Amino acid sequence: MSETPRKPVHLAVYDTYADWETGHTTAHLTQRGHGVRTVGASTGTPVTTMGGLRVLPDQALADLRPEDSALLILTGAALWDTGDDLTPFAEKAREFLAAGVPVAAICGATAGLARAGLLDGRPHTSGAAEYLGAQPGYGGGADYVEADAVTDGDLITAGPTEPVAFAREVFARLDVYKPDVLDAWYRLFHDSDASAFPVLMAAAEAGDA
C-alpha cells in the first residue's frame, strides 16, 4: 500500500521579505522529503527579497486553502512595517489557524499577526515586547514570552535573530526529526556543538532520523 503523499509546506513571499530567516527551515524540510511551495499575491509577478533575489511565486495567495497545506510560513519584511500591503497574508494566517493548520511567523510577520489580533491569548514572542506593543490592535502583551522561539499549539513565533530556533520549532511541529536527532540538529546549527555531528550522521546512516 502506498503512503499518502505529504501536503506541501507553503512559504509566503513578497517584496522585501527577509530571505535568510527561513533558509534553514526550507532547506532541511526539502532534504527530509517535504515539498515547499512559494505563495505570493499573484503568480505572474516576481517578488524581490531583501537580499535582492527574484522569486516567482508558485501559487497565488487567494488560491491557497488550509486543507491543502501542512504549514504556512510568514517571514519578516520591510513591508510589514510600512503599510497594509501584507494584510492579506495575515488574514490567510487567520484562516489557517481557524482550520487547525499550523502557522509559523518570524520577525516582522509577528507584527502583522499582532495587528490582526492573532497573538492575543496565545504565548508568543518576537524581536522585542516593545515592538509588538506599538502595533495597533495588539492586546497580547501579557502573553509575550522572552524566548528564542515559541510554539503554542498551531502557532509558532520567533524573533529576527533566531532562524535556527525558528526552524527547530517547525521541525518539531511537523515531526521532521525524532526528538534526540532534533536536539542534535539544533546543537550543531545553533551552538556549533561538534559532538552533535556524529549523532546526525548515525541517524542518517540508519535511516532513523
N, CA, C and O of each residue as an XYZ file, in Angstrom:
836
protein
N       0.848     -1.189      0.000
C       0.000      0.000      0.000
C       0.889      1.245      0.000
O       1.800      1.364      0.819
N       0.620      2.161     -0.914
C       1.443      3.366     -0.996
C       1.071      4.340      0.109
O      -0.073      4.380      0.562
N       2.069      5.137      0.542
C       1.837      6.118      1.587
C       1.074      7.316      1.017
O       1.214      7.657     -0.158
N       0.268      7.944      1.868
C      -0.433      9.153      1.471
C       0.592     10.261      1.261
O       1.408     10.511      2.148
N       0.571     10.929      0.117
C       1.548     11.997     -0.129
C       1.451     13.086      0.935
O       0.363     13.439      1.389
N       2.610     13.607      1.320
C       2.622     14.707      2.281
C       2.085     15.976      1.636
O       2.334     16.251      0.463
N       1.358     16.727      2.412
C       0.936     18.036      1.938
C       2.154     18.960      1.949
O       3.016     18.818      2.815
N       2.242     19.891      1.020
C       3.395     20.786      0.984
C       3.348     21.820      2.105
O       2.292     22.137      2.653
N       4.513     22.321      2.415
C       4.644     23.497      3.278
C       4.622     24.710      2.362
O       5.252     24.697      1.304
N       3.909     25.754      2.751
C       3.801     26.949      1.918
C       4.576     28.111      2.546
O       4.376     28.455      3.711
N       5.450     28.694      1.759
C       6.274     29.838      2.167
C       5.746     31.088      1.486
O       5.789     31.198      0.260
N       5.247     32.028      2.276
C       4.763     33.290      1.724
C       5.945     34.135      1.253
O       6.935     34.289      1.968
N       5.828     34.674      0.049
C       6.889     35.536     -0.491
C       6.270     36.848     -0.954
O       5.182     36.880     -1.530
N       6.995     37.927     -0.686
C       6.543     39.272     -1.017
C       7.769     40.158     -1.071
O       8.816     39.806     -0.528
N       7.651     41.300     -1.718
C       8.798     42.203     -1.826
C       9.371     42.510     -0.442
O       8.634     42.696      0.526
N      10.674     42.557     -0.374
C      11.484     42.863      0.823
C      11.470     41.748      1.858
O      11.904     41.964      2.990
N      10.980     40.548      1.500
C      10.979     39.511      2.533
C      12.410     39.104      2.882
O      13.292     39.061      2.024
N      12.613     38.807      4.161
C      13.947     38.520      4.694
C      14.311     37.078      4.371
O      13.961     36.165      5.117
N      15.013     36.872      3.260
C      15.239     35.534      2.745
C      16.091     34.647      3.655
O      15.981     33.422      3.593
N      16.941     35.246      4.499
C      17.798     34.432      5.368
C      17.037     33.814      6.540
O      17.521     32.869      7.163
N      15.870     34.333      6.840
C      15.170     33.885      8.050
C      14.594     32.479      7.940
O      14.306     31.840      8.952
N      14.430     32.003      6.722
C      13.844     30.669      6.548
C      14.762     29.713      5.800
O      14.328     28.640      5.381
N      16.026     30.091      5.628
C      16.953     29.233      4.889
C      17.121     27.855      5.510
O      17.047     26.846      4.809
N      17.346     27.804      6.815
C      17.477     26.511      7.487
C      16.176     25.721      7.384
O      16.184     24.516      7.134
N      15.069     26.413      7.579
C      13.772     25.735      7.590
C      13.483     25.074      6.252
O      13.212     23.874      6.203
N      13.536     25.833      5.175
C      13.154     25.275      3.881
C      14.172     24.265      3.362
O      13.790     23.267      2.750
N      15.458     24.507      3.596
C      16.476     23.573      3.107
C      16.335     22.205      3.754
O      16.383     21.185      3.066
N      16.163     22.176      5.063
C      16.106     20.891      5.746
C      14.743     20.222      5.598
O      14.654     18.995      5.635
N      13.690     21.001      5.431
C      12.400     20.385      5.096
C      12.506     19.655      3.764
O      12.042     18.523      3.629
N      13.117     20.307      2.784
C      13.260     19.693      1.471
C      14.117     18.434      1.547
O      13.787     17.420      0.933
N      15.206     18.496      2.291
C      16.072     17.322      2.434
C      15.351     16.156      3.086
O      15.688     14.996      2.845
N      14.361     16.461      3.909
C      13.615     15.414      4.607
C      12.348     15.008      3.852
O      11.497     14.305      4.397
N      12.224     15.447      2.601
C      11.133     14.989      1.768
C       9.851     15.791      1.839
O       8.812     15.335      1.363
N       9.905     16.979      2.427
C       8.733     17.847      2.481
C       8.793     18.846      1.322
O       9.771     19.582      1.186
N       7.767     18.872      0.502
C       7.727     19.847     -0.578
C       7.501     21.249     -0.036
O       6.749     21.435      0.920
N       8.149     22.233     -0.643
C       7.973     23.633     -0.253
C       7.513     24.401     -1.482
O       8.171     24.373     -2.522
N       6.384     25.086     -1.360
C       5.839     25.900     -2.446
C       5.754     27.355     -1.995
O       5.386     27.649     -0.858
N       6.098     28.250     -2.901
C       6.037     29.670     -2.582
C       4.660     30.231     -2.953
O       4.053     29.836     -3.949
N       4.191     31.164     -2.120
C       2.866     31.755     -2.308
C       3.007     33.267     -2.307
O       3.550     33.846     -1.366
N       2.525     33.896     -3.345
C       2.599     35.350     -3.438
C       1.240     35.957     -3.716
O       0.250     35.239     -3.859
N       1.191     37.270     -3.791
C      -0.069     37.945     -4.085
C      -0.601     37.510     -5.438
O      -1.814     37.446     -5.637
N       0.302     37.209     -6.378
C      -0.079     36.687     -7.687
C       1.051     35.806     -8.192
O       2.157     35.825     -7.651
N       0.765     35.034     -9.234
C       1.789     34.127     -9.761
C       2.565     34.729    -10.924
O       3.623     34.216    -11.289
N       2.062     35.797    -11.504
C       2.701     36.328    -12.698
C       3.752     37.380    -12.453
O       4.455     37.786    -13.378
N       3.868     37.830    -11.210
C       4.807     38.911    -10.913
C       5.848     38.446     -9.902
O       5.490     38.047     -8.794
N       7.135     38.488    -10.264
C       8.150     38.084     -9.302
C       8.279     39.086     -8.164
O       7.992     40.271     -8.331
N       8.710     38.601     -7.010
C       8.994     39.476     -5.876
C      10.505     39.555     -5.711
O      11.239     38.681     -6.170
N      10.950     40.597     -5.060
C      12.384     40.775     -4.810
C      12.626     40.739     -3.312
O      12.055     41.532     -2.563
N      13.468     39.821     -2.882
C      13.735     39.660     -1.464
C      14.619     40.788     -0.950
O      15.155     41.579     -1.726
N      14.762     40.848      0.359
C      15.631     41.849      0.957
C      17.066     41.673      0.508
O      17.840     42.630      0.477
N      17.420     40.441      0.158
C      18.770     40.156     -0.330
C      18.935     40.370     -1.819
O      20.002     40.098     -2.368
N      17.887     40.857     -2.488
C      17.989     41.168     -3.906
C      17.694     40.013     -4.843
O      17.910     40.139     -6.049
N      17.207     38.887     -4.329
C      16.867     37.745     -5.171
C      15.449     37.899     -5.707
O      14.569     38.424     -5.025
N      15.239     37.438     -6.930
C      13.912     37.500     -7.537
C      13.273     36.114     -7.466
O      13.887     35.115     -7.838
N      12.049     36.070     -6.989
C      11.329     34.810     -6.815
C       9.971     34.923     -7.499
O       9.224     35.869     -7.251
N       9.656     33.964     -8.356
C       8.346     33.922     -8.994
C       7.469     32.952     -8.200
O       7.749     31.753     -8.178
N       6.421     33.445     -7.553
C       5.606     32.576     -6.704
C       5.004     31.398     -7.466
O       4.619     31.527     -8.629
N       4.929     30.255     -6.797
C       4.317     29.062     -7.380
C       2.800     29.162     -7.403
O       2.146     28.574     -8.265
N       2.244     29.905     -6.459
C       0.796     29.893     -6.253
C       0.342     31.253     -5.769
O       1.085     31.959     -5.087
N      -0.888     31.623     -6.123
C      -1.470     32.880     -5.656
C      -2.101     32.679     -4.286
O      -2.693     31.635     -4.011
N      -1.972     33.673     -3.442
C      -2.490     33.599     -2.077
C      -3.985     33.294     -2.059
O      -4.453     32.518     -1.225
N      -4.723     33.893     -2.963
C      -6.181     33.699     -2.982
C      -6.565     32.254     -3.246
O      -7.655     31.823     -2.871
N      -5.676     31.500     -3.892
C      -5.981     30.111     -4.236
C      -5.514     29.118     -3.177
O      -5.771     27.920     -3.296
N      -4.835     29.600     -2.152
C      -4.305     28.706     -1.121
C      -5.381     28.359     -0.103
O      -5.992     29.247      0.493
N      -5.613     27.056      0.094
C      -6.594     26.585      1.063
C      -5.864     25.868      2.203
O      -4.956     25.078      1.947
N      -6.242     26.126      3.436
C      -5.571     25.459      4.560
C      -5.560     23.945      4.443
O      -4.579     23.301      4.817
N      -6.624     23.377      3.934
C      -6.701     21.917      3.866
C      -5.713     21.307      2.879
O      -5.503     20.094      2.879
N      -5.104     22.144      2.036
C      -4.126     21.654      1.076
C      -2.689     21.869      1.536
O      -1.749     21.645      0.774
N      -2.522     22.298      2.767
C      -1.194     22.678      3.252
C      -0.864     21.996      4.576
O      -1.747     21.670      5.369
N       0.437     21.790      4.789
C       0.900     21.274      6.081
C       1.218     22.402      7.043
O       1.117     22.226      8.257
N       1.605     23.576      6.511
C       2.018     24.688      7.356
C       2.242     25.913      6.483
O       2.692     25.791      5.344
N       1.931     27.088      7.006
C       2.182     28.355      6.325
C       3.287     29.098      7.055
O       3.210     29.302      8.267
N       4.324     29.506      6.313
C       5.442     30.263      6.877
C       5.356     31.710      6.422
O       5.217     31.992      5.232
N       5.439     32.624      7.383
C       5.456     34.059      7.102
C       6.775     34.634      7.602
O       7.088     34.540      8.788
N       7.541     35.224      6.703
C       8.826     35.804      7.086
C       8.684     37.288      7.372
O       7.658     37.906      7.088
N       9.738     37.835      7.941
C       9.797     39.271      8.109
C       9.948     39.962      6.760
O      10.341     39.343      5.772
N       9.631     41.257      6.734
C       9.774     42.074      5.522
C       9.591     43.526      5.926
O       8.855     43.833      6.863
N      10.263     44.412      5.216
C      10.080     45.839      5.496
C       8.624     46.246      5.317
O       8.145     47.157      5.991
N       7.924     45.578      4.416
C       6.533     45.946      4.134
C       5.590     45.725      5.306
O       4.530     46.347      5.367
N       5.960     44.842      6.245
C       5.102     44.662      7.423
C       5.024     45.948      8.247
O       4.049     46.168      8.966
N       6.049     46.795      8.144
C       6.132     47.986      8.988
C       5.827     49.288      8.253
O       5.918     50.364      8.845
N       5.467     49.209      6.973
C       5.308     50.440      6.192
C       3.915     50.618      5.603
O       3.696     51.543      4.822
N       2.982     49.763      5.957
C       1.638     49.905      5.405
C       0.840     48.625      5.565
O       1.170     47.755      6.371
N      -0.225     48.536      4.771
C      -1.146     47.405      4.880
C      -1.037     46.436      3.710
O      -1.925     45.606      3.517
N       0.031     46.526      2.930
C       0.157     45.676      1.748
C       0.101     44.185      2.076
O      -0.398     43.389      1.282
N       0.612     43.814      3.243
C       0.706     42.389      3.585
C      -0.444     41.907      4.464
O      -0.437     40.766      4.927
N      -1.422     42.766      4.693
C      -2.576     42.353      5.498
C      -3.239     41.081      4.973
O      -3.653     40.253      5.785
N      -3.364     40.878      3.649
C      -3.973     39.638      3.166
C      -3.238     38.381      3.642
O      -3.854     37.328      3.804
N      -1.929     38.489      3.866
C      -1.189     37.325      4.350
C      -1.526     37.037      5.811
O      -1.605     35.876      6.212
N      -1.722     38.079      6.601
C      -2.146     37.886      7.986
C      -3.550     37.283      8.032
O      -3.847     36.443      8.881
N      -4.395     37.715      7.125
C      -5.751     37.161      7.086
C      -5.738     35.699      6.650
O      -6.562     34.908      7.108
N      -4.809     35.339      5.771
C      -4.677     33.931      5.398
C      -4.211     33.119      6.607
O      -4.645     31.984      6.802
N      -3.331     33.701      7.411
C      -2.913     33.024      8.643
C      -4.112     32.792      9.557
O      -4.207     31.754     10.211
N      -5.019     33.750      9.600
C      -6.231     33.584     10.402
C      -7.027     32.360      9.912
O      -7.514     31.569     10.719
N      -7.152     32.215      8.596
C      -7.855     31.065      8.025
C      -7.182     29.758      8.437
O      -7.849     28.794      8.815
N      -5.870     29.740      8.361
C      -5.123     28.532      8.710
C      -5.355     28.160     10.167
O      -5.670     27.011     10.476
N      -5.202     29.121     11.053
C      -5.357     28.825     12.476
C      -6.778     28.384     12.794
O      -6.976     27.491     13.618
N      -7.762     28.991     12.159
C      -9.152     28.608     12.382
C      -9.412     27.183     11.916
O     -10.273     26.489     12.457
N      -8.653     26.751     10.899
C      -8.817     25.404     10.359
C      -7.936     24.377     11.067
O      -7.978     23.192     10.737
N      -7.132     24.830     12.046
C      -6.257     23.905     12.756
C      -5.008     23.526     11.988
O      -4.423     22.470     12.231
N      -4.592     24.388     11.055
C      -3.366     24.157     10.281
C      -2.303     25.130     10.778
O      -2.582     26.322     10.908
N      -1.088     24.650     11.059
C      -0.077     25.498     11.703
C       0.366     26.700     10.869
O       0.363     26.675      9.638
N       0.745     27.747     11.593
C       1.320     28.961     11.011
C       2.608     29.255     11.768
O       2.636     29.200     12.997
N       3.675     29.569     11.037
C       4.955     29.922     11.643
C       5.345     31.313     11.172
O       5.509     31.541      9.973
N       5.496     32.245     12.106
C       5.786     33.637     11.770
C       7.060     34.087     12.478
O       7.253     33.826     13.666
N       7.910     34.754     11.740
C       9.175     35.232     12.299
C       9.336     36.722     11.995
O       8.864     37.210     10.969
N      10.007     37.433     12.898
C      10.375     38.832     12.695
C       9.139     39.702     12.467
O       8.184     39.620     13.239
N       9.136     40.515     11.444
C       8.056     41.460     11.211
C       6.707     40.819     10.972
O       5.675     41.464     11.157
N       6.694     39.549     10.562
C       5.412     38.868     10.375
C       4.654     38.765     11.693
O       3.423     38.723     11.699
N       5.381     38.723     12.810
C       4.687     38.684     14.101
C       3.916     39.982     14.337
O       2.866     39.975     14.980
N       4.436     41.092     13.820
C       3.720     42.367     13.956
C       2.430     42.345     13.156
O       1.409     42.870     13.601
N       2.474     41.734     11.964
C       1.272     41.613     11.164
C       0.211     40.782     11.863
O      -0.974     41.114     11.823
N       0.641     39.697     12.506
C      -0.306     38.869     13.252
C      -0.810     39.614     14.484
O      -1.970     39.471     14.871
N       0.068     40.412     15.098
C      -0.344     41.190     16.274
C      -1.446     42.177     15.909
O      -2.436     42.297     16.630
N      -1.282     42.878     14.802
C      -2.294     43.854     14.379
C      -3.616     43.174     14.050
O      -4.680     43.779     14.182
N      -3.548     41.913     13.620
C      -4.759     41.164     13.297
C      -5.393     40.529     14.532
O      -6.437     39.883     14.432
N      -4.759     40.712     15.707
C      -5.291     40.145     16.939
C      -5.039     38.670     17.098
O      -5.634     38.032     17.966
N      -4.155     38.103     16.264
C      -3.951     36.659     16.278
C      -2.989     36.189     17.361
O      -2.851     34.987     17.588
N      -2.320     37.129     18.034
C      -1.405     36.753     19.121
C      -2.068     36.898     20.488
O      -1.523     36.426     21.485
N      -3.211     37.530     20.552
C      -3.888     37.753     21.829
C      -4.327     36.411     22.431
O      -4.956     35.591     21.763
N      -3.984     36.212     23.695
C      -4.380     34.988     24.375
C      -3.520     33.792     24.043
O      -3.836     32.675     24.454
N      -2.435     33.996     23.307
C      -1.523     32.911     22.935
C      -0.105     33.254     23.377
O       0.351     34.363     23.101
N       0.603     32.371     24.040
C       2.023     32.617     24.283
C       2.749     32.818     22.953
O       2.547     32.052     22.011
N       3.593     33.849     22.877
C       4.262     34.168     21.631
C       5.496     35.009     21.920
O       5.699     35.474     23.041
N       6.315     35.195     20.893
C       7.485     36.055     21.021
C       7.679     36.829     19.728
O       6.926     36.667     18.768
N       8.709     37.678     19.722
C       9.043     38.490     18.559
C      10.440     39.053     18.792
O      11.210     38.507     19.582
N      10.763     40.138     18.109
C      12.063     40.755     18.331
C      12.164     41.426     19.686
O      13.220     41.408     20.318
N      11.059     42.022     20.135
C      11.008     42.700     21.431
C       9.551     42.946     21.785
O       8.711     43.156     20.910
N       9.264     42.918     23.082
C       7.896     43.172     23.529
C       7.440     44.569     23.108
O       6.275     44.773     22.767
N       8.377     45.537     23.135
C       8.026     46.911     22.781
C       7.624     47.028     21.310
O       6.775     47.845     20.953
N       8.235     46.214     20.472
C       7.903     46.230     19.043
C       6.449     45.842     18.826
O       5.724     46.509     18.087
N       6.027     44.766     19.469
C       4.627     44.359     19.329
C       3.699     45.323     20.056
O       2.587     45.586     19.598
N       4.155     45.850     21.189
C       3.321     46.757     21.960
C       2.943     48.013     21.203
O       1.939     48.653     21.516
N       3.739     48.367     20.213
C       3.461     49.566     19.423
C       2.485     49.304     18.276
O       2.113     50.228     17.552
N       2.072     48.048     18.111
C       1.196     47.703     16.989
C      -0.273     47.969     17.348
O      -0.747     47.485     18.375
N      -0.993     48.723     16.525
C      -2.422     48.962     16.807
C      -3.208     47.657     16.747
O      -3.000     46.830     15.859
N      -4.109     47.489     17.702
C      -4.934     46.286     17.721
C      -4.351     45.136     18.512
O      -5.006     44.110     18.695
N      -3.113     45.298     18.989
C      -2.460     44.223     19.738
C      -2.876     44.274     21.200
O      -2.763     45.310     21.854
N      -3.355     43.147     21.702
C      -3.736     43.066     23.109
C      -3.119     41.877     23.801
O      -3.660     41.370     24.784
N      -1.979     41.428     23.286
C      -1.381     40.205     23.817
C      -0.158     40.416     24.676
O       0.630     39.489     24.862
N       0.023     41.623     25.209
C       1.229     41.910     25.981
C       1.453     40.952     27.137
O       2.592     40.592     27.433
N       0.384     40.537     27.790
C       0.508     39.633     28.930
C       0.947     38.238     28.512
O       1.371     37.442     29.350
N       0.846     37.935     27.214
C       1.189     36.604     26.711
C       2.555     36.571     26.046
O       2.969     35.540     25.516
N       3.262     37.711     26.074
C       4.585     37.758     25.439
C       5.593     36.969     26.261
O       5.614     37.054     27.489
N       6.428     36.199     25.570
C       7.430     35.354     26.219
C       8.813     35.759     25.727
O       9.044     35.865     24.523
N       9.727     35.984     26.660
C      11.124     36.267     26.281
C      11.806     34.935     25.980
O      12.315     34.272     26.883
N      11.813     34.554     24.719
C      12.390     33.284     24.300
C      12.831     33.399     22.847
O      12.387     34.285     22.116
N      13.720     32.482     22.438
C      14.188     32.496     21.045
C      13.034     32.229     20.082
O      12.912     32.890     19.051
N      12.200     31.271     20.420
C      11.052     30.899     19.600
C      10.031     30.249     20.509
O      10.389     29.644     21.520
N       8.765     30.369     20.158
C       7.684     29.851     20.994
C       6.682     29.114     20.114
O       6.300     29.599     19.048
N       6.263     27.937     20.573
C       5.175     27.211     19.919
C       3.998     27.144     20.870
O       4.137     26.723     22.018
N       2.840     27.562     20.386
C       1.604     27.435     21.141
C       0.585     26.754     20.241
O      -0.078     27.412     19.440
N       0.460     25.449     20.372
C      -0.455     24.704     19.511
C      -0.056     24.817     18.061
O       0.983     24.298     17.652
N      -0.886     25.501     17.273
C      -0.631     25.629     15.841
C       0.107     26.908     15.468
O       0.299     27.183     14.284
N       0.522     27.691     16.453
C       1.200     28.951     16.168
C       2.647     28.916     16.645
O       2.928     28.622     17.807
N       3.559     29.221     15.726
C       4.988     29.322     16.034
C       5.413     30.762     15.781
O       5.085     31.334     14.741
N       6.143     31.353     16.731
C       6.661     32.709     16.549
C       8.128     32.754     16.937
O       8.587     31.970     17.768
N       8.859     33.679     16.328
C      10.287     33.840     16.646
C      10.705     35.251     16.280
O      10.054     35.927     15.484
N      11.810     35.680     16.882
C      12.380     36.984     16.571
C      13.349     36.904     15.412
O      13.686     35.805     14.972
N      13.811     38.045     14.901
C      14.613     38.092     13.677
C      16.004     37.493     13.806
O      16.626     37.156     12.798
N      16.500     37.355     15.026
C      17.855     36.823     15.201
C      17.872     35.321     15.442
O      18.922     34.760     15.754
N      16.729     34.663     15.304
C      16.658     33.250     15.679
C      16.123     32.337     14.571
O      15.170     31.593     14.804
N      16.714     32.377     13.375
C      16.226     31.494     12.312
C      16.420     30.013     12.613
O      15.647     29.182     12.138
N      17.445     29.671     13.400
C      17.673     28.258     13.712
C      16.657     27.759     14.737
O      16.126     26.656     14.605
N      16.388     28.568     15.753
C      15.367     28.186     16.728
C      13.996     28.117     16.059
O      13.180     27.259     16.395
N      13.747     29.015     15.118
C      12.502     29.000     14.344
C      12.373     27.681     13.594
O      11.325     27.037     13.631
N      13.440     27.284     12.916
C      13.430     26.019     12.184
C      13.187     24.847     13.119
O      12.428     23.935     12.793
N      13.823     24.870     14.269
C      13.640     23.780     15.242
C      12.171     23.617     15.606
O      11.669     22.494     15.670
N      11.482     24.723     15.845
C      10.071     24.631     16.230
C       9.213     24.104     15.080
O       8.273     23.341     15.305
N       9.533     24.506     13.854
C       8.811     23.979     12.695
C       9.035     22.479     12.573
O       8.088     21.720     12.366
N      10.292     22.050     12.701
C      10.596     20.623     12.586
C       9.883     19.818     13.663
O       9.381     18.725     13.400
N       9.840     20.362     14.875
C       9.159     19.657     15.967
C       7.662     19.549     15.688
O       7.050     18.508     15.930
N       7.080     20.636     15.177
C       5.632     20.635     14.931
C       5.254     19.652     13.832
O       4.175     19.060     13.879
N       6.128     19.471     12.842
C       5.845     18.583     11.720
C       6.474     17.200     11.878
O       6.411     16.382     10.961
N       7.081     16.936     13.039
C       7.721     15.633     13.291
C       8.751     15.290     12.214
O       8.811     14.155     11.740
N       9.551     16.270     11.839
C      10.557     16.068     10.805
C      11.693     15.180     11.305
O      12.199     14.340     10.560
N      12.096     15.363     12.570
C      13.152     14.559     13.181
C      12.658     13.967     14.494
O      11.777     14.527     15.145
N      13.227     12.844     14.872
C      12.974     12.314     16.200
C      13.576     13.273     17.236
O      14.531     13.984     16.926
N      13.039     13.302     18.446
C      13.480     14.301     19.428
C      14.984     14.337     19.666
O      15.555     15.424     19.756
N      15.639     13.197     19.771
C      17.076     13.208     20.041
C      17.865     13.728     18.841
O      18.894     14.384     19.001
N      17.376     13.429     17.647
C      18.044     13.919     16.439
C      17.800     15.417     16.276
O      18.698     16.154     15.869
N      16.604     15.859     16.589
C      16.313     17.297     16.524
C      17.182     18.061     17.510
O      17.683     19.140     17.193
N      17.359     17.515     18.690
C      18.235     18.155     19.676
C      19.659     18.269     19.140
O      20.309     19.302     19.305
N      20.144     17.204     18.497
C      21.489     17.234     17.925
C      21.566     18.241     16.783
O      22.547     18.974     16.655
N      20.523     18.271     15.954
C      20.497     19.232     14.847
C      20.612     20.660     15.374
O      21.368     21.467     14.834
N      19.866     20.967     16.421
C      19.880     22.316     16.979
C      21.243     22.629     17.602
O      21.770     23.729     17.432
N      21.796     21.681     18.305
C      23.100     21.922     18.931
C      24.184     22.161     17.886
O      25.099     22.952     18.111
N      24.088     21.486     16.752
C      25.084     21.677     15.707
C      24.917     23.026     15.015
O      25.884     23.775     14.876
N      23.705     23.339     14.582
C      23.500     24.542     13.768
C      23.352     25.814     14.596
O      23.624     26.906     14.097
N      22.929     25.692     15.843
C      22.776     26.888     16.676
C      23.992     27.120     17.569
O      24.450     28.252     17.727
N      24.505     26.046     18.146
C      25.573     26.167     19.131
C      26.944     25.776     18.596
O      27.937     25.892     19.314
N      27.020     25.311     17.342
C      28.282     24.822     16.760
C      28.902     23.736     17.630
O      30.120     23.674     17.799
N      28.049     22.886     18.176
C      28.491     21.796     19.049
C      28.901     20.609     18.183
O      28.048     19.902     17.647
N      30.217     20.392     18.045
C      30.720     19.339     17.169
C      30.299     17.949     17.623
O      30.245     17.021     16.816
N      30.000     17.802     18.910
C      29.608     16.478     19.400
C      28.246     16.059     18.853
O      27.882     14.886     18.941
N      27.497     16.991     18.295
C      26.190     16.660     17.735
C      26.301     16.030     16.349
O      25.397     15.318     15.912
N      27.406     16.293     15.663
C      27.534     15.810     14.284
C      27.469     14.286     14.178
O      26.738     13.780     13.326
N      28.200     13.532     15.005
C      28.101     12.070     14.902
C      26.689     11.544     15.134
O      26.304     10.528     14.557
N      25.922     12.223     15.969
C      24.534     11.802     16.212
C      23.723     11.924     14.935
O      22.946     11.030     14.598
N      23.902     13.031     14.222
C      23.181     13.236     12.973
C      23.631     12.243     11.904
O      22.813     11.716     11.149
N      24.927     11.996     11.848
C      25.448     11.058     10.856
C      24.935      9.646     11.112
O      24.544      8.939     10.183
N      24.941      9.248     12.365
C      24.470      7.907     12.717
C      23.002      7.751     12.385
O      22.578      6.703     11.898
N      22.214      8.801     12.650
C      20.787      8.740     12.348
C      20.553      8.665     10.838
O      19.673      7.939     10.376
N      21.350      9.424     10.069
C      21.196      9.400      8.619
C      21.567      8.042      8.046
O      20.882      7.538      7.156
N      22.641      7.445      8.542
C      23.077      6.140      8.041
C      22.078      5.043      8.399
O      21.906      4.081      7.650
N      21.430      5.193      9.535
C      20.460      4.189      9.972
C      19.086      4.436      9.368
O      18.183      3.613      9.515
N      18.926      5.579      8.681
C      17.627      5.950      8.163
C      16.631      6.155      9.271
O      15.441      5.882      9.113
N      17.127      6.645     10.413
C      16.320      6.704     11.626
C      16.216      8.132     12.166
O      16.070      8.342     13.370
N      16.292      9.108     11.256
C      16.243     10.496     11.694
C      14.832     10.908     12.048
O      14.603     12.052     12.440
